[in-house]
Amino acid sequence: MRRIAVLVAFLLALGGCDSGRSLFEVKAVAAGVPSLAPFFAEDSGLGRDARVRSRAVPGGLQQGDTPGLYGGTKQQGICDVERLKQFLTAPRNDRKARAWAAALDLRTDEIPEYLDRLTPVLLRHDTLTLNHDYKKGKAVPFRALLQAGIAILVDQQGLPSVKCSCGNPLRPFEGDTSRISVTFGDGNEKWRGYDRAEVVVVRPAPRKLEHITLVDVQDSGRGIERPVGTTGEADGDFDATERRAVPRLAGTTFGEASQRLAEAGLAVAFGGEEPPSDRARVIASDPGAGAELRFGAYVTLSVAEESGTEGRASTPSPSASSIPPVGSRPPSSTGAPPTRTGPAPSRQPASKEPPGSVPPASSAAPRSSAPPTATGSPPRVTSSPPRATSSPPTGEPVTSSAPPPASSTPASSAPATTTPVTTAPVPTAPATTPPAASATV
């Protein structure tokens, strides 16, 4: 009996420790369902949702410039930005305007210019955001899961900013996406095709966008290039079925590689909760340079970590012909927390500053660490031999998808000269470079 009592107490103690980690309550928001506490009535004609089946992606974290992240249609007017502007600048709605602006860290006089920089799109994935109700004259935030097909406005870095049908302001989701509890109710019943492993979170693109590349939700073979700040009147079409070659990326920084892929209509798959630093050096891509993929296909990059510490293990690359189910990777939104084999990347909180305040990502090369020197106490000499150093990488692109050897360029072959002495020659340690850590991004 005593042993059983001790075991029960031990289990209760473990349960108490785990219960301290509370879940993040998330409210499901279905497409076409009116909000209970909207800033503006759903029948105001501000926007209309569409029927879109959520798509699986490799990893729950997506940058705002990911090609094909959002969708569109040939029909204009999924978001009536001008009408929203009229509502928010009307004197009778001054109280709502002040609450609306405060939710987005704006002043009321900044609202018209801010709206002019937003772009209407349709969600192609069930997306986590921080939504806001309007209650008692204030914007009340709540974590929300927006269903694919909901019309939203995105800012210049691709972040969800406004829910079109009701005008509710949106902010980036913050919290542990592996510990969320989604509640369906108030007419927002669990929709067909809902899969917790397919939920995504959008993080800002590293630079301001000029165009957003969309996929027609009614015709997946048609791509749409929409200039930022327009509502569809200046759309350009392109063939989304045309194959696109993977550019040479080895030797570039992660920030440069991401931009090149986006310009080519291809996407980056992240292996962790956050992408590597823009300064991290790319050593290989999978598929490799020259491989032809469809629009929006994902390319996995391997990088050498700046610190020279042990890196994360690589994960399988998505197929070139189809996007694999995200269930094969640790889900970032629900279920058990993702398992890492190396140090976790630093979390960068989403910026709350207005669009345009985020500086471009740095493209400076990572610092190389000094090679180790020989240990022990050598005999004294009149002049010390110079230590061998490793040459910096040549930057020659690697066309193979396989990661190159950790040491890319041997130390100089010229022998070090020393002043002759009567004692035995000093042993010289071979030049080494710290192995490049591999990370899947």
C-alpha positions in Angstrom: 0.0 0.0 0.0 2.8 2.4 0.8 4.4 1.8 -2.6 1.1 2.4 -4.3 0.6 5.7 -2.4 4.1 6.8 -3.4 3.5 6.0 -7.0 0.1 7.9 -7.0 1.8 10.9 -5.4 4.5 10.8 -8.0 2.0 10.7 -10.9 0.0 13.6 -9.4 3.2 15.6 -9.2 4.0 15.0 -12.8 0.5 15.9 -13.8 0.7 19.1 -11.8 3.9 20.1 -13.6 2.4 19.6 -17.0 -0.9 21.3 -16.1 1.1 24.5 -15.6 1.5 24.7 -19.3 -1.9 26.0 -20.3 -3.3 25.6 -23.8 -3.9 28.5 -26.1 -7.7 28.8 -26.7 -8.4 29.4 -30.4 -11.8 30.2 -31.9 -12.6 28.7 -35.3 -13.9 31.3 -37.8 -15.6 29.6 -40.8 -15.9 31.2 -44.3 -19.2 32.9 -44.9 -20.3 32.8 -41.3 -21.2 36.3 -39.8 -19.1 37.5 -36.9 -20.9 37.9 -33.6 -19.2 41.3 -32.7 -18.0 42.8 -36.0 -16.7 46.3 -36.5 -19.1 46.6 -39.4 -22.2 44.6 -40.3 -21.5 41.6 -42.5 -24.2 42.8 -45.0 -22.3 46.1 -45.6 -20.8 44.7 -48.7 -17.2 45.1 -47.6 -16.2 41.6 -48.8 -17.2 38.1 -49.7 -15.6 34.8 -49.0 -15.2 31.8 -51.3 -15.2 28.0 -51.1 -11.6 26.9 -50.9 -10.3 23.5 -49.7 -7.2 24.1 -47.4 -4.0 22.8 -48.9 -1.2 20.9 -47.1 2.2 22.6 -46.9 5.6 21.3 -45.6 5.7 23.0 -42.3 3.2 25.3 -40.6 5.3 28.5 -40.8 5.1 30.5 -44.1 6.6 33.8 -45.1 4.3 36.5 -46.6 6.1 36.4 -49.9 5.7 32.6 -50.5 4.5 32.2 -54.1 1.0 30.8 -54.1 0.4 31.3 -50.4 -2.7 33.2 -51.2 -5.4 32.9 -53.9 -7.5 35.2 -56.0 -10.2 35.1 -58.7 -11.0 36.8 -62.0 -13.8 38.6 -60.3 -12.8 41.9 -58.6 -14.3 43.2 -55.5 -13.6 40.4 -53.0 -12.7 43.3 -50.7 -14.2 46.8 -51.1 -11.3 48.9 -49.7 -12.9 52.2 -50.6 -16.1 51.5 -48.7 -14.1 50.4 -45.7 -12.1 53.7 -45.9 -15.4 55.6 -46.0 -16.7 53.9 -43.0 -13.6 54.4 -40.9 -13.3 58.1 -41.8 -17.0 58.9 -41.3 -17.5 61.1 -38.2 -20.3 58.9 -37.0 -17.8 56.0 -36.8 -15.1 57.9 -35.0 -15.2 55.7 -31.9 -14.8 52.6 -34.0 -12.1 54.2 -36.1 -10.1 54.9 -32.9 -10.5 51.4 -31.6 -9.7 49.9 -35.1 -6.5 52.1 -35.4 -5.3 51.2 -31.9 -5.5 47.5 -32.7 -3.1 48.0 -35.6 -0.8 50.5 -33.7 -2.0 53.4 -36.0 -3.4 56.9 -35.5 -6.7 57.6 -37.0 -5.2 60.1 -39.5 -3.0 57.3 -40.8 -6.0 55.0 -41.7 -6.5 56.1 -45.3 -2.9 55.8 -46.3 -2.6 52.5 -44.5 -5.6 51.0 -46.4 -4.2 52.2 -49.7 -1.2 50.0 -49.1 -3.2 46.8 -48.5 -4.0 44.1 -51.0 -7.1 41.8 -51.1 -6.5 38.1 -51.3 -8.2 34.8 -50.4 -6.7 32.4 -47.9 -5.7 29.1 -49.4 -4.9 27.5 -46.0 -6.5 27.4 -42.6 -4.6 30.3 -41.0 -4.0 31.3 -37.3 -4.3 35.0 -36.6 -5.0 37.4 -33.8 -8.6 38.6 -34.6 -10.5 41.4 -32.9 -14.1 41.9 -32.0 -15.7 45.2 -31.4 -17.2 45.3 -27.9 -18.2 48.3 -25.8 -16.2 50.7 -27.8 -13.0 48.7 -27.8 -11.2 46.2 -30.0 -11.1 43.0 -28.1 -8.4 40.6 -29.3 -8.8 36.8 -29.5 -6.9 34.0 -31.2 -8.6 32.8 -34.2 -8.3 30.1 -36.9 -9.6 31.5 -40.2 -10.8 28.9 -42.7 -9.4 28.8 -46.2 -11.5 30.8 -48.5 -11.9 33.8 -46.2 -11.2 37.1 -47.9 -8.6 39.3 -46.2 -6.4 42.3 -46.8 -2.6 41.8 -46.5 0.1 44.4 -45.9 3.2 45.1 -47.9 5.0 42.2 -46.2 2.2 39.7 -46.9 0.8 39.7 -43.3 -3.0 39.3 -42.8 -4.3 42.7 -41.7 -8.1 43.0 -42.1 -10.9 40.5 -42.4 -12.8 41.8 -45.4 -16.5 40.9 -44.7 -16.6 42.7 -41.3 -13.6 45.0 -41.3 -12.1 43.4 -38.2 -8.4 44.1 -37.8 -6.0 41.2 -37.8 -2.5 40.8 -36.2 0.0 38.0 -36.4 -0.6 34.9 -34.2 1.7 34.7 -31.2 2.0 31.7 -28.9 3.0 28.1 -29.0 1.3 26.7 -32.0 1.8 23.1 -30.7 -0.4 23.8 -27.7 -3.6 25.2 -29.2 -7.1 24.1 -28.5 -9.5 25.0 -31.4 -13.1 25.6 -30.4 -15.9 25.2 -33.0 -19.2 26.9 -32.2 -21.6 29.8 -32.7 -22.3 28.7 -36.2 -18.6 28.0 -37.0 -19.0 24.3 -37.2 -16.0 22.1 -38.0 -15.6 22.4 -41.8 -15.0 19.6 -44.2 -11.4 18.9 -44.8 -10.2 20.5 -41.6 -6.8 19.0 -40.5 -4.9 20.3 -37.6 -1.6 19.4 -39.3 -2.4 21.7 -42.2 -2.8 24.9 -40.1 -0.3 27.7 -41.0 1.0 30.8 -39.4 2.2 33.7 -41.6 5.3 35.6 -40.8 6.3 38.9 -42.5 8.4 38.8 -45.7 11.9 40.1 -45.1 11.3 43.0 -47.4 8.4 45.0 -48.8 6.7 43.4 -51.8 5.9 45.1 -55.1 3.7 42.2 -56.4 1.9 39.3 -54.7 1.7 36.1 -56.8 -1.6 34.3 -56.4 -3.2 31.2 -57.6 -6.7 31.4 -59.1 -8.9 29.4 -56.6 -11.2 28.4 -59.4 -8.5 27.5 -61.9 -5.3 26.2 -60.4 -3.5 26.5 -63.7 -3.9 30.2 -63.8 -1.6 32.5 -61.8 -2.3 36.0 -60.9 0.3 38.7 -60.4 -1.3 41.5 -58.3 0.6 44.8 -57.6 0.6 45.6 -53.9 -2.0 48.2 -53.0 -4.4 47.3 -55.9 -7.7 45.4 -55.8 -7.5 43.4 -59.0 -7.9 46.1 -61.7 -4.2 45.8 -62.6 -3.8 42.0 -62.3 -1.5 40.2 -64.7 -2.0 36.6 -65.7 0.7 33.9 -66.0 0.7 30.2 -66.7 1.0 28.4 -63.3 1.6 25.1 -65.0 4.8 26.2 -66.6 7.9 24.5 -65.1 10.4 26.7 -63.4 14.1 26.0 -62.9 15.7 26.0 -59.5 18.4 28.8 -59.5 21.9 28.2 -58.3 21.8 29.0 -54.6 24.9 27.4 -53.0 27.2 30.1 -51.7 24.5 32.7 -51.3 23.0 33.7 -48.0 19.7 32.4 -46.9 18.0 35.8 -47.4 19.4 36.0 -51.0 18.3 32.4 -51.7 14.8 33.0 -50.5 14.5 36.1 -52.6 15.8 34.3 -55.7 13.3 31.4 -55.2 10.4 33.8 -54.7 11.4 35.6 -58.0 11.4 32.2 -59.7 7.9 31.4 -58.4 9.3 28.7 -55.9 8.9 28.5 -52.2 11.2 27.7 -49.2 10.4 24.9 -46.8 11.4 25.5 -43.1 12.6 22.7 -41.0 12.0 24.5 -37.6 9.7 27.0 -36.0 11.6 29.9 -37.5 13.8 30.3 -40.6 17.5 30.5 -40.2 19.2 33.9 -40.1 19.3 35.7 -43.4 23.1 35.7 -43.0 23.3 31.9 -42.9 25.3 30.5 -45.8 23.5 28.1 -48.2 25.6 25.0 -49.0 23.1 23.0 -51.0 19.5 22.8 -52.2 17.2 19.9 -52.8 16.2 19.6 -55.6 19.4 21.0 -57.0 20.1 23.8 -59.4 18.4 23.3 -62.8 15.6 21.0 -61.6 12.3 22.1 -63.1 9.3 22.4 -60.7 5.8 23.7 -61.0 4.8 27.1 -59.6 4.8 27.3 -55.8 6.7 24.0 -55.3 9.0 23.9 -52.3 12.8 23.8 -52.3 14.7 22.7 -49.2 17.9 24.6 -48.4 20.8 23.3 -46.3 22.8 26.0 -44.5 26.0 26.3 -42.5 25.2 27.8 -39.1 27.2 31.0 -38.3 28.3 29.9 -34.9 29.8 26.6 -36.1 27.8 24.7 -33.5 26.1 21.4 -34.1 23.3 22.0 -36.6 19.8 20.5 -37.0 19.5 17.3 -38.9 18.0 17.5 -42.4 14.5 16.4 -43.2 13.3 14.9 -46.5 12.6 17.3 -49.3 9.1 17.8 -50.7 8.4 16.0 -54.0 9.0 18.1 -57.1 5.7 17.1 -58.5 3.3 17.4 -55.5 3.3 18.9 -52.1 3.5 16.1 -49.5 1.1 16.0 -46.5 2.4 18.0 -43.6 1.6 15.1 -41.3 5.0 13.6 -42.3 6.7 16.5 -40.4 6.2 17.7 -36.9 3.0 19.9 -37.0 3.6 23.5 -35.9 0.1 24.2 -35.0 -1.3 21.3 -33.0 -0.3 18.0 -31.5 2.9 17.2 -29.7 5.7 19.8 -29.8 8.2 19.3 -32.7 11.3 17.4 -31.8 14.6 18.9 -32.6 18.0 17.3 -33.0 19.9 20.5 -32.5 19.6 24.0 -31.0 16.4 25.8 -31.5 16.5 28.9 -33.6 15.8 32.2 -31.9 12.2 33.3 -32.1 11.8 36.7 -33.5 8.5 38.3 -32.4 6.3 39.7 -35.1 6.8 43.4 -35.7 4.0 45.6 -34.6 5.2 48.6 -36.5 3.4 49.9 -39.5 4.3 48.6 -42.9 7.5 49.9 -44.4 9.3 50.2 -41.0 11.0 46.8 -41.4 14.5 47.1 -42.9 15.6 44.8 -45.7 17.3 41.6 -44.6 21.0 41.7 -44.3 23.0 39.9 -47.0 26.4 40.0 -45.2 28.3 36.7 -45.2 28.6 34.9 -41.9 31.8 35.2 -39.9 34.1 32.2 -40.2 35.4 30.8 -36.9 39.2 30.5 -36.3 40.7 27.0 -36.8 41.9 25.1 -33.8 45.6 25.2 -33.0 47.9 22.4 -31.9 48.0 21.6 -28.2 51.0 20.9 -26.0 54.2 23.0 -25.3 56.6 23.0 -28.4 60.3 23.7 -28.0 61.2 27.4 -28.0 62.2 28.8 -31.4 63.5 32.2 -32.5 60.5 32.8 -34.7 57.1 31.1 -34.4 55.8 29.4 -37.5 52.6 31.0 -38.8 49.4 29.1 -38.0 47.6 27.5 -41.0 44.3 29.1 -41.8 41.5 28.0 -44.0 40.7 29.9 -47.1 37.2 31.4 -47.4 34.7 29.6 -49.6 35.0 30.5 -53.2 31.3 30.9 -53.7 31.2 28.6 -56.7 27.6 27.3 -56.9 27.0 23.6 -56.2 24.8 22.1 -58.8 24.4 18.8 -57.0 21.5 18.4 -54.5 23.8 16.5 -52.1 25.5 18.7 -49.5 29.2 19.3 -50.2 32.0 18.3 -47.8 32.3 20.3 -44.7 35.7 21.8 -45.7 35.4 23.3 -49.2 38.9 24.8 -49.7 42.1 23.4 -48.3 44.7 25.5 -46.6 47.4 27.0 -48.6 49.9 24.4 -49.9 52.9 26.7 -49.4 55.0 25.3 -46.5 55.5 27.6 -43.5 59.1 28.8 -43.1 60.8 28.8 -39.7 64.3 29.6 -38.4 66.4 26.5 -38.0 67.0 25.5 -34.4 69.0 22.8 -32.7 66.0 21.1 -31.3 63.4 18.9 -33.0 61.2 20.7 -35.5 57.9 22.0 -34.2 54.9 19.8 -35.2 52.5 21.8 -37.2 48.8 21.1 -36.8 47.0 20.4 -40.1 44.7 23.2 -41.2 41.1 22.4 -40.4 37.8 24.1 -40.7 34.9 23.5 -38.4 32.4 21.2 -40.1 29.4 23.0 -41.7 26.3 22.3 -39.7 23.4 21.2 -41.8 19.9 22.6 -41.3 16.8 22.1 -43.2 14.9 25.3 -43.9 
